[in-house]
Amino acid sequence: MRSNYATNTENGSANKPQQYFEGNRKGEVNELKILVKNTLNEKDDKKKREVVKKVIAYMTLGIDVSKLFPEMCMASYTNDLVQKKMIYLYLTTYAEQNKDMAFMAISTFQKDCKHNDPKIRGFALRNLCSLRFSGAIEYLMPAIKEALSDIDAYVRKTAIMGCVKVFYMQPEQLNNIEDQLYKMISDNDPLVIINAIHALNEILASEGGMALSKKMVDYLLGRLKEFNEWGQATILDELAKYSPKDDKEMFNIMNLLEERLKHSCSAIVLGVIKVFMNFTKNKPQIYEQVISRVKLPLVTLASISEGNFEIMYTILCHIKYIASKGYNSVFASDYKSFYCRVDEPTYIKLLKLEILSLIACDFNLGDMLNELGEYVTDVDQEISKKSIQALGSIAIRLPDLATAIVKQLSSFVTLQDYITNEVILVFKDILRKDPKHIKDCLEIIQSDNITDSNSKIALIYILGQFGAQIPLAPYILETYIGASESVELKQTLLTSCLKVFFVRSPEMHQVLGKLFYSIINNENEDIDLKDRAAFYYRALHSNPNEVKQLWQYSIKVDKFLEETIINKEALLFEFNSLSVIYEKNVNKFIKPIDYFNNLRNKELQDLNQEQQQTQTNTTQDQTSDVIENTQSQPYNQNNDLLEISDQPQQQVYLSVDSFIINYSIDADYFENMWTNLNDGATFTRMLVRNDIANETAMEQLFKKYRLYNIAAGEEENVLKMYFYGSHQCQVFFEFEINKNLSTVILNTRSEIEDQAYLASKYVEDFLKQIRLIE
């Protein structure tokens, strides 16, 4: 039915721009088809554009305009690039849905690949390469091979990227294209060279990427200045993989690249530093000289990037990476460059505080303590806490200078509660490393401003370790007995009370008894805590002297385990990569290429299954029509026809009306049925949307389709839910969303196996409707 539109008759309405996304125009598709036909011979490109815009607008609204496909192919006979782009968008959208349409589109693209305008040639080849079905490859490869030797650089560049697309679709079709790509590194156009390098790295990824020879390195270095900034960064990244044959070659390359350290682009500077570091990583003395040489460019880049905080953050991460590898003294003299500024965002300030804690030393500590002391009173609590942590890290790393830091931290006792809480946490680590500072900490330890749960645990730990030196230790511990606190705090309290008991038995005798009573006789207490308290009670009752010997050990640590792990992992980080930013090894956040290959194979299998299912459904529909026609005819003595007509019509899909509304079962019945039923249908799909991948949204979605939740839980970004429903029979579902792997898995079981497959398809359909899966 055609929609009615209001007409604006006011003055000036003729100047109002045409709106392509207003109202529902489904009924106008036939008229639009006639309009496209009538404009095929139109010479005015602007009028033609308006018609094509209407077609794209309808397509964007979700209206099926595939019947215009022949007319749009004929409309592509134009030299107007704007029309070409819109028509190509239309052709690639509908080509994969119908093979007949696809071959019409391929013919159109092939024709334009021989157009006089290089822009149109390149754009046609680009769209031809975007057709992702097996039949397109045989038409694609001849066009790519011809375009690789095109006179225009844009066409050659597009052909190179087309090789990569073919590699991921059907790699066996390339027929040793690598040799031709290697030759194209000698191309006159820099963009062609860069695309050839990227293509070779993709195609030869299993062999470690593009192979570099001395001749090629010299050639790329000689043309380095011809490339734009990202092109230079790409070449530098390739040079970092090269191994010079001797020191002479290494120094020659480094001397040629040294001037690039003065470049204003951070990608080029970091790329040069990566080359230098990789060349000298097995030469400790030269490596130290390299670190000293690159200090100034890094500090300068961090300073001049004040307006671009994202780049500044990246540079600071690399400075922190170098400092954490044991070269912190290199940046010690430039410590003022890492002082926080008022206009900097919080994430920059936090990173600078970490760097300051790494580069602090005896000659800059005095000035640095004053600066960090100012940050403690910052209005931003996150900055304040990080400043206290930085002071603690310096005290742990420089034990000879820790006394001044401890005294400064103790002076913060009169400030806000959150400052006192953070100071207690820092004191715990300082005292574990150097117990002699306990006397300087007494004032804050006996403070009443400690409110945070973790800070309370740290305080109780300190009271237990140094109970003999803290006069009020038994009485402070007693205040926590019977309080409504976390299990972790009570575990620490039980241990600390025992430690203090062994050094101050008269004062702790009654306190310890009160603690045992409050834990053991509390019916609601944690069972592990009760068992532990009962064990200690029986041990003390049996042989207290032997228990006392077990508790007498030194608490001093030479190095924290966290420091060792961080330093070991830092050696595995790759400079000028995301591993420096994330502080993780590359393998922990980048999936291997095999994962994506398996994913693509899975997508192709699913596509073939869908096509087979569509053909099956079509055949079944035709069979149903035959059955209906047979039943409507007069009685026939043919036994075969009688047998066919007596069979019920098979249901090939489920709808929401197929399921019973508000159907209900209990959890025990669900568990029993799920355990006893055989495996039914299973599918795995890629997760597309994370915004609705949560328990509440999924429960509401399934309920809308009359499937009801019986149990759910989430652990380590893996959400698992169980649903049930009933139509001709009961069906049960295990639904899993794995955010780590970006996958959605559905297991379906039913009393009738065929119904499990139908129910699985039913769920898959409505998950695709909301674009949760692909």
VENFEN-V357060 format. One record per residue. N is the residue number from 1. PHI is phi as a letter, one per 20 degrees, with the letter a starting at -180 (NA if undefined). D_FIRST is the distance of its C-alpha to the first C-alpha in whole Angstrom. Layout:
n->(N;N)
phi->(PHI;PHI)
d_first->(D_FIRST;D_FIRST)
//
This chain:
n->(1;2;3;4;5;6;7;8;9;10;11;12;13;14;15;16;17;18;19;20;21;22;23;24;25;26;27;28;29;30;31;32;33;34;35;36;37;38;39;40;41;42;43;44;45;46;47;48;49;50;51;52;53;54;55;56;57;58;59;60;61;62;63;64;65;66;67;68;69;70;71;72;73;74;75;76;77;78;79;80;81;82;83;84;85;86;87;88;89;90;91;92;93;94;95;96;97;98;99;100;101;102;103;104;105;106;107;108;109;110;111;112;113;114;115;116;117;118;119;120;121;122;123;124;125;126;127;128;129;130;131;132;133;134;135;136;137;138;139;140;141;142;143;144;145;146;147;148;149;150;151;152;153;154;155;156;157;158;159;160;161;162;163;164;165;166;167;168;169;170;171;172;173;174;175;176;177;178;179;180;181;182;183;184;185;186;187;188;189;190;191;192;193;194;195;196;197;198;199;200;201;202;203;204;205;206;207;208;209;210;211;212;213;214;215;216;217;218;219;220;221;222;223;224;225;226;227;228;229;230;231;232;233;234;235;236;237;238;239;240;241;242;243;244;245;246;247;248;249;250;251;252;253;254;255;256;257;258;259;260;261;262;263;264;265;266;267;268;269;270;271;272;273;274;275;276;277;278;279;280;281;282;283;284;285;286;287;288;289;290;291;292;293;294;295;296;297;298;299;300;301;302;303;304;305;306;307;308;309;310;311;312;313;314;315;316;317;318;319;320;321;322;323;324;325;326;327;328;329;330;331;332;333;334;335;336;337;338;339;340;341;342;343;344;345;346;347;348;349;350;351;352;353;354;355;356;357;358;359;360;361;362;363;364;365;366;367;368;369;370;371;372;373;374;375;376;377;378;379;380;381;382;383;384;385;386;387;388;389;390;391;392;393;394;395;396;397;398;399;400;401;402;403;404;405;406;407;408;409;410;411;412;413;414;415;416;417;418;419;420;421;422;423;424;425;426;427;428;429;430;431;432;433;434;435;436;437;438;439;440;441;442;443;444;445;446;447;448;449;450;451;452;453;454;455;456;457;458;459;460;461;462;463;464;465;466;467;468;469;470;471;472;473;474;475;476;477;478;479;480;481;482;483;484;485;486;487;488;489;490;491;492;493;494;495;496;497;498;499;500;501;502;503;504;505;506;507;508;509;510;511;512;513;514;515;516;517;518;519;520;521;522;523;524;525;526;527;528;529;530;531;532;533;534;535;536;537;538;539;540;541;542;543;544;545;546;547;548;549;550;551;552;553;554;555;556;557;558;559;560;561;562;563;564;565;566;567;568;569;570;571;572;573;574;575;576;577;578;579;580;581;582;583;584;585;586;587;588;589;590;591;592;593;594;595;596;597;598;599;600;601;602;603;604;605;606;607;608;609;610;611;612;613;614;615;616;617;618;619;620;621;622;623;624;625;626;627;628;629;630;631;632;633;634;635;636;637;638;639;640;641;642;643;644;645;646;647;648;649;650;651;652;653;654;655;656;657;658;659;660;661;662;663;664;665;666;667;668;669;670;671;672;673;674;675;676;677;678;679;680;681;682;683;684;685;686;687;688;689;690;691;692;693;694;695;696;697;698;699;700;701;702;703;704;705;706;707;708;709;710;711;712;713;714;715;716;717;718;719;720;721;722;723;724;725;726;727;728;729;730;731;732;733;734;735;736;737;738;739;740;741;742;743;744;745;746;747;748;749;750;751;752;753;754;755;756;757;758;759;760;761;762;763;764;765;766;767;768;769;770;771;772;773;774)
phi->(NA;e;e;e;c;f;d;e;d;f;f;n;f;f;e;f;f;f;d;e;c;d;m;d;d;g;f;d;f;f;f;f;f;f;f;f;f;f;e;f;e;f;e;e;f;f;f;f;g;f;f;f;f;f;f;f;f;f;f;f;f;n;f;f;d;f;f;e;g;f;f;f;f;f;f;f;f;b;e;f;f;f;f;g;f;f;f;f;f;f;f;f;f;e;f;f;e;b;f;f;f;f;f;f;f;f;f;f;f;f;f;f;f;d;f;f;e;f;f;f;g;f;f;f;f;f;f;f;f;e;f;d;b;g;f;e;f;f;e;f;f;f;f;f;f;f;f;f;d;f;f;e;f;f;f;f;f;f;f;f;f;f;f;f;f;f;g;f;e;b;g;f;e;f;l;l;f;g;f;f;f;f;f;f;f;e;f;f;e;f;f;f;f;f;f;f;f;f;f;f;f;f;f;d;f;f;d;n;n;f;e;d;d;f;f;f;f;f;f;f;f;f;d;g;f;f;e;f;f;f;f;f;f;f;f;f;f;f;f;f;e;e;d;f;f;b;f;f;f;f;f;f;f;f;f;f;e;f;f;f;f;e;f;e;e;f;f;f;f;f;f;f;f;f;f;g;f;f;f;d;f;e;c;g;f;f;f;f;f;f;f;f;f;e;f;f;g;f;f;f;f;f;f;e;e;f;f;d;f;f;f;g;f;f;f;f;f;f;f;f;f;f;f;f;e;o;d;f;f;f;e;f;f;d;f;f;f;d;f;f;d;f;e;e;f;f;f;f;f;f;f;f;f;f;f;f;f;e;e;f;b;f;e;d;f;g;f;f;f;f;f;f;f;f;f;f;e;f;f;e;f;f;f;f;f;f;f;f;f;f;f;f;f;f;f;f;f;c;f;f;d;f;g;f;f;f;f;f;f;f;f;e;f;e;e;f;f;f;f;g;f;f;f;f;f;f;g;g;f;f;f;f;e;b;f;f;e;f;f;f;d;g;f;f;f;e;f;e;e;e;c;f;f;f;f;f;f;f;f;f;f;f;f;f;f;c;g;f;d;d;g;e;g;f;f;f;f;f;f;e;f;n;f;e;c;f;f;f;f;f;f;f;f;f;f;f;f;f;f;f;g;f;d;b;g;g;f;e;g;f;f;f;f;f;f;g;f;f;e;f;e;e;f;e;f;f;f;f;f;f;f;f;f;f;f;f;f;f;f;f;f;e;b;f;f;f;f;f;f;f;e;e;b;f;d;f;d;e;b;f;f;g;f;f;f;f;f;f;f;f;f;e;f;e;f;l;b;f;f;f;f;f;l;c;f;g;f;e;c;d;f;f;f;f;f;f;f;f;f;f;f;f;f;f;f;f;f;f;f;f;f;f;f;f;f;f;f;f;f;f;f;f;f;f;f;f;f;f;f;f;f;f;e;f;g;c;f;f;f;f;f;f;f;f;f;f;f;f;f;f;e;d;b;d;c;f;f;f;e;f;f;l;f;c;b;e;f;f;f;g;f;f;f;f;f;e;f;f;f;d;d;b;b;c;c;e;f;d;d;e;f;d;e;c;f;f;f;f;f;f;f;f;f;g;d;m;d;d;e;d;a;b;a;c;b;l;m;d;e;c;c;c;c;b;a;b;c;f;b;e;c;c;c;d;d;c;d;d;f;f;d;l;c;c;c;c;d;c;c;b;f;d;f;f;f;f;f;f;f;f;f;f;f;g;f;f;f;f;f;e;m;f;c;e)
d_first->(0;4;6;10;13;16;19;22;25;28;31;30;27;27;29;26;26;22;20;19;18;16;12;10;9;8;6;9;11;12;13;15;17;18;19;21;23;23;25;27;30;30;33;32;31;30;27;27;27;24;22;23;22;19;19;21;19;16;18;20;17;17;14;15;16;19;18;19;23;25;24;25;28;29;28;30;33;34;37;35;35;32;30;32;31;28;27;30;28;25;27;29;26;24;28;29;26;27;30;29;27;30;33;31;31;35;35;34;36;39;39;38;41;43;42;45;43;45;42;39;42;42;38;37;40;39;35;37;39;36;35;36;36;39;38;38;42;44;42;42;46;47;45;46;50;49;48;51;53;51;53;50;51;47;46;49;48;45;46;49;46;44;47;47;43;45;48;45;43;46;49;51;49;51;54;57;55;57;60;57;56;60;60;58;59;62;59;59;56;56;53;53;56;54;51;54;56;53;52;55;55;52;53;56;56;58;61;61;59;60;64;66;69;72;71;67;68;70;68;65;67;68;65;64;64;61;58;56;57;54;56;59;58;57;60;62;61;62;65;66;65;68;72;74;77;80;81;81;78;76;78;77;73;74;75;73;70;72;71;67;68;68;65;62;60;60;58;61;64;63;63;66;68;66;68;71;71;70;73;75;74;77;80;80;82;80;77;79;79;76;74;77;75;72;72;72;69;67;69;68;64;64;65;63;60;60;57;55;56;54;56;59;58;58;62;63;62;64;67;67;67;70;72;71;72;76;76;75;78;77;75;77;79;75;74;73;71;69;69;66;65;63;60;59;57;58;57;60;62;62;63;66;67;67;69;71;72;73;75;77;81;84;84;81;81;82;80;77;78;78;74;73;75;73;69;70;70;66;64;61;63;61;64;66;66;66;69;71;70;71;75;75;74;77;79;79;79;82;84;87;85;83;86;84;81;82;83;81;78;80;80;77;77;77;74;70;70;67;70;73;70;70;74;74;72;74;77;77;76;79;81;81;81;85;86;89;86;86;88;86;83;85;84;80;80;82;79;77;74;72;69;67;67;68;71;72;72;74;76;77;78;80;82;83;84;86;87;91;90;88;90;87;85;86;85;82;81;82;79;76;78;75;73;69;69;67;68;69;71;73;74;75;77;79;80;81;83;85;86;87;89;91;92;93;93;95;92;89;91;89;86;85;86;84;81;82;81;78;76;78;78;74;72;69;70;69;71;72;73;75;76;78;79;81;82;84;85;87;88;90;91;93;94;93;95;93;90;91;92;89;87;90;88;87;84;84;82;82;79;75;73;70;72;73;70;68;71;71;67;67;69;66;64;63;63;61;58;56;58;60;58;57;60;60;60;58;57;56;53;52;51;53;51;51;49;46;47;47;44;42;44;42;39;39;40;37;35;37;36;32;32;35;33;29;31;33;30;28;32;31;28;29;32;30;29;32;33;31;31;35;35;33;36;39;42;44;47;46;47;45;42;43;43;40;38;40;39;36;33;33;31;31;29;29;26;27;27;30;32;34;34;37;39;42;45;49;50;53;51;48;51;53;50;49;53;53;50;50;48;44;41;42;40;41;38;38;38;35;35;38;37;35;38;40;41;39;36;36;37;34;32;33;33;30;30;32;35;38;41;44;46;46;48;48;51;52;48;47;45;45;43;43;41;40;38;38;35;37;40;41;40;42;41;43;41;43;42;45;44;48;46;43;42;40;41;40;43;41;44;43;45;43;43;40;38;39;37;34;35;36;32;30;32;32;28;28;30;28;25;27;29;32;33;33)
//
